[in-house]
Amino acid sequence: MKRLIHTPEGVRDIMAVECDKKRYLEHKIDKLFRSYGYQSIQTPSMEFFDVFAKEVGSIPSRELYKFIDREGNTLVLRPDFTPSIARAVAMYFNQEDMPLRLSYRGSVFQNNTSYQGRLKESTQMGVEFINDGSVEADAEIIALAVQTMQRAGIKDFQVNVGEVNYFQSLVEEAQLDEEIITELKQLLDIKNLFGVQELIEKQNLRKDLEKALAQIPSLFGNADVLDTAYSLTQNERAKNAVLRLKKIYELLKFYGCEKYVTFDFSMLSKYSYYTGIIFQGYTYGTGDAVIKGGRYDGLLEKFGKKAEAIGFVTEVDSLLNAIERQKLQLPVKDIKTMVLYPASLEGLAIRFAADHRAQRMEVACVRFEAGHVLDDYSEYGKRNQFGGIIYFRSEKEVYAINLSTGETESVDVSRYL
């Protein structure tokens, strides 16, 4: 039988400089989350199927990786962090009514179709702000999303903010059938203005309601669009949704990040657990949003805890792709040092390396093998992120070789003899 040593479709290996850049980016983002007072949480990669069942409002069942354990329970690989954290909070913080700020990092698994060009395993980092339903919490989360993009070095980006209640209140007032709502959502997703107008005109609605629904794809832009959205409806729930967005925008000015925020009333999510604001962060170099989030005030109640909450996720792999395509530099350098020695000087080389590791240097000992020449080790070093070589030719002849410039200088190792 032929052995398969390549990765399955939709997953990939990450190594060398790319892996270092990813870890550096994750460290930067984690420090930002901590600076806002978020504490770490880690949930298991596998959960019972019920955590992501249809009633929860996560991704469709067909996109889950499902398997059976020894007891006959159906398990799934985690496709989405938010329900996992909601389940954990309901277990361990059921009686806590003060604000909880939690941050996480890990892999999610979604069985997407291959033509979508998306990874089936990807790394996510995010935050959840629980037990707080205020506009202040909304503004903090959006500001943190903006600053995540900035911390990654991205300068050209936008965070689009929508409001689930605006759309939901209008379709409920219009008493549209589920089939029509589904079609309307699909048209809004691709911003098909004429398709939306044609569909709404067929529903025999009141003129003001017809106008409001037909104008949703056009409600996109800066804060001025909020006044337009407010004027289009007399629905109190819809108006309150707009007023909340206005308050959030005013708070964002205190954070100094309002210029990165636009509003989009046609934005909807495949996650049905969202109940208020939703938002997505975009930059060029990647086709999908690199940040996604929103308010989900009813989700924790499905696990036994009544609590308001909001959060967002950063798609680390997509963000890293955007950084690469924008030719931005992460400060990851070839700083490892190779201590190259013949077998006769092994003790000296090990003492030298140990001393420099104690000084927080990255040092690898490599024995000079018969059949190789110095150039072989130089090329090996360049392939494997070494910045230089300390070459022990003899006890009295030790040289430092800079692999970037080729410069060589003598090194005194007498104190290690």
N, C-alpha and C positions, 0 to 999 in steps of 0.2 A: 504494500500500500504506500502511495506517495505521501510523504510527510509535508504538512502545510506549515511553513515557517514565516509566512507573511501574515500581516494583521487582517482580521476580518474587515469587511466593507464598513466604512463609517467610523473607524477608530484608527489611531495612528501613534507611532512612537515619536517622542520628543527627546532630543539629546543635545549634548555639547552646548554651544553658545545659545541656541534657541531655548534650551531648558533653563540655562542661567538667567536669561532675560525674563522668562516667565516667572521664575522664582523671585527675581528682583521686583517685578511689577506687583506680584502678590504681596510682597513685604511692604511696598509703598502704600498699597491700598489698605492693608491691615492696620498700619500705623495711623492712617487717616481715620478709620472707623474707631480705633481706640481713643483717638484724640477727642472724639465726641462722646466718650463714655460708654461705648458699646462693649459688652463682655462676650467672650467666645462661647459657642455652643457647637457640639458635634453630634449629629444624628446618624443612625446606621444607614449603610448604602441600600439595604433591603428592608422593606416594610411589609406588613400584611396588606393584601389587596384593598381592604376596606378604607385604608388611609387615602387612597387615590380613586375610590369608586366614583361613579357618575354623579352621585348626590353631592360629593365634595366640590365638584366644579373644576377639577384639574384637567389634564389632557385626556383625549379619548382613549378607551380601553385598548383599541387596536394598536396604539403607539406605545404601549407598555411592554416591557420585557417581563413575562410572567413565568413562574415555575412553581413546583410543588415540593414542600419539605417532607420529611419522614412521617410527620403526623397527619399529612394530607391537607395541610393549610396552603392556600394559594398566596404566594409571595410575589412581590414585584421589586425590580431595581428602581431606586428612587428617580423619578423623572423631573421632580420639581421640589425645591427645598421647603417652600412655604407650608404646605400641609404637614410635612414631617415636623417642622418646628411648632406648628399649631398643636399637633398631637402631643409633643413633648411638654409644651407649656401647660396644656390642660392636665397633664399627669403630675408635673412637679411644682407648678406654680398656681394650682387651682384656686387657692385662697388669697393669692397676692392681688391687691387692687391698686397698687402704686405702679408707676410706669416701669416697664421692662425694656431695656435696650440690648438686643442680642445680635451678634454677627457670626457669620459662618463662612466656610470654604470647603469645597469638595467637588466630586464628580456627580453629574446627573446623566441619566441614560434614557434616550428617547428613540424609539424604533421608527425613525422617519423613512420615507421612501427615498431611494438613491438619487432620483433626479433632482431633488431639492438641493443637493450639494452641501448638506449640513452634516456636521459630525454627530454620530449617534452616542458618543461619550464626550462630554465637554466639561470644562472646569467652570464653576460659578463661585462668585463671592458676593455676599450681600448682607443686608441688615433688616431686622424686623423691630419695629417700635410698637410695643403692645401695651394695652391698658391706657390708651390716650386717643381720644377721638377729636382732638382740637385742631384748629387751623394752624396753630403753632407747630404741631407734630407734622402736619403735611408740609409746611414750609421747610422745616428742618431736613426732612427726608429728600425733598427736591434739591435743596442747597447742597446736601451731602452727595447727591448724584452728580451735580454740576462739578463739585470739587474733586470727585473721583476721576472725571475726565481730565480735569486740570492737573491732578497729581500724576496722571499717566503721561503728561506732556502734550496732550492734544490741545490745540488752540482753536481750530476751526470745527465747531460742533454746535448742536442745538438740542435742547430738551423740549419735546412737544408734550403739552399737558392737555388732557381731555377730562370729561366728567361723565361717568356712566349714568348718573341720575338725570341728566338733561335729556339724553336720548330715551331712556327707559320711561320717564314720565310722559313724554310725548306719544310714544307708541301705545302706552297703556291708556292714555286719554283717547287716542284714536281707535282703541279696541281692535287692533290689527290681529289677524290670525298668526299663529306661530310660523306657518309656512311663508307668509308675506314678510314677517320680521326677519326670518333667516335670509330671504332673498335680498331684503333691504340692507342687512348687515354685509352681505357679500358685495353689493354695489358700493357701499360706503368704504369698504376695505380697499377697493381699487380706485376710489374717488371718481366714480362714474356719475358725474353731475346729471347728464341727460338721462341716464338709466334710472336714477333716483326720481327725477321729475316725472318721467313716464309712468313709473310704478305707482307713485303717490297719486297722480291724477286719476288713476283707475279706481281709487278706493272711495270716491264720493264723500270726502271729508269736508268739514267746515273750512271755509276759505282761509281763515287765519291759521288753522292747524295744518292745512295742506301747504301753505307758504312756509311755515316754520320747519316742517319736515323736509320739504324740497330744498331749503336753503342750508341744511346741515353740511353738505360737502363744501360749501363756500365759507363756512365759519372757521377759517384758518388764518392765523397771522399773529400780529403783536397784540398788546393789551386792548387796542381799540376794538377788536372783534368782540370783546366781552359786552360792550354796550349794544352792539348789533344783536347779539344772541339774546340779551335781556329784553330788547324791544320787540322781538319776534313772537313772544308768547305771553299769555296771561296765566299760565300754569304755575302755581305757587312753588311746587317742588322744583320745577325747571329754573324759575327765577332765583330760588335759594341756592341752587347749584352754581349759578353764575356769580351771585354775591359772594359765595365762599371762595371762588376762584379769584375774585377781586381782592379779598382780604389776604389770600395767600400771596398774591403778586406784590402787595404792599409790604408784606413781611420779607419777601425775597430781596427787596431793596436794601434792607438792613444787612443782609448777607453779602450784598454787592454782586449778585449773580443774576439779576433780572434780565440783563441783556442777552443771556443765553436761552431764555425761555420764550417759547411761542405757544399758542393755544390752538387746539384742533378738536372741534366738537364731533368730527366724524371718526375719531379714534375709538376703536373697540378692541377687546381682547378675546382670545380663545379661552381664557380662564374665566369661567362664569362666577367665580367667588368674589370678584371685585364689585364694590358697592358704592364707590365715590370717585375721587380723582384717580386717573390712571396716567402714566407718562412713559415716554420712551426717549432714549438718548441716541442720537445719530451723529456720525462723522463720515467723511468720505474714505474710501478704501475698503469698505465692507458693505454688503448689500442689505444686511439686517440691522436691527437696533442692537447696540452693545450694552445698553442699560434698559431694563424694563421693570416697572413697578406700579404700585397703586394701593388704594385703601380697600381692606377686606374685613368689614365690621361683623360679618356673620359667620366667618369660617371657624373660629375657635369654638363657637357654640355647638358645632357638629361633633366636637370631641368632648363636650361636657363643661366648657367654661365660657361664660358670656363675657366677651371682651372686645373692645374696638382695637383695630390694629392697622398699620401701614408699613410697607417695606419696599425694597427693590433688590434686584439681582444685577450683577455685572457679569457679562459673558467674557471671561478672561481671554479665551482663545481668539474670539473675534476682535477684541480690543487690541491684542498683540498683533494680529494681522493688519489692523488699521495703522498701528504705529510703524510697522515695517513698510507698508505701502506709501505712507507719507514721508518715508525716509527720515524719521525721527530717531535720535540716538539715545538708547538707554546706556547708562555708564557701566557696562559690563566689559571688563578688559581681560586680556590674557596675562594674568598675574601669577600663575603657578610657576614654581621654580623646579627644574629637574636637577637633582644631584646625581651626576654620572660618574661612576667609579669602576675600577677593575676589582676583581675578587680579592686581591691582596690588600686593598685599602677599605674593605667593607666596614670595619669597626670605626675608622676615622670618619667615613661618610655618614654613618648612622649617628655618631655623636654630633657632627656638624648639623645634620638635618633636625635632630631633636632640639638643639639649642634654638634654631630659627623657628621651629614650630612654636616653641615657648614664647617667641616674640610675635605670635599670631601671623606668621607667614605660612603660605601654602607650599609645602615641599614634598616632592615624591622622589624616592630613591630608585635609581635605575642602574642595574649592573651592566657594564660594558661586556658584551658577549663576543666570542670569537666569530669571525666571519662578517662582522659589521665594521663600518668606519664612522668617523665623527659626523660626516654629512648625513648618514642614515638617521642618527639620533636628532640632528637638527631638523630634518624634514618630519620626523615623528613628532617632535615638539610642536612644530607649527600646525600639524594636523590635530593636535590634542590640547590646545589652549595653554601651552607653556609660553611664558614671556621670555624666559632665559634658561641657560644651563650653567651650573657650576661643575666644571669638568676637572676631576681629580686624575691628572696624568701620573703624578707621583706625589710623595709627601711634600716635596718642595715646589712642585709645578702644579698649581691649581689656578684655573682661569674662569672668569665670568664672561659668558657669551650672551650678548643681547640678540635675540632671534629676530627682532624687528629691523635692527640696523646692521647687524653683523659685527658690531664693535666688540672687541675683546680686551679685558684687562686682568692683571694678576690679582689673586686673592691670598691674603696671609691667613693660614690656618694653623699656625704654630701653637696657639693656645689649646688646640684640640688634640695635640700629639701626646 
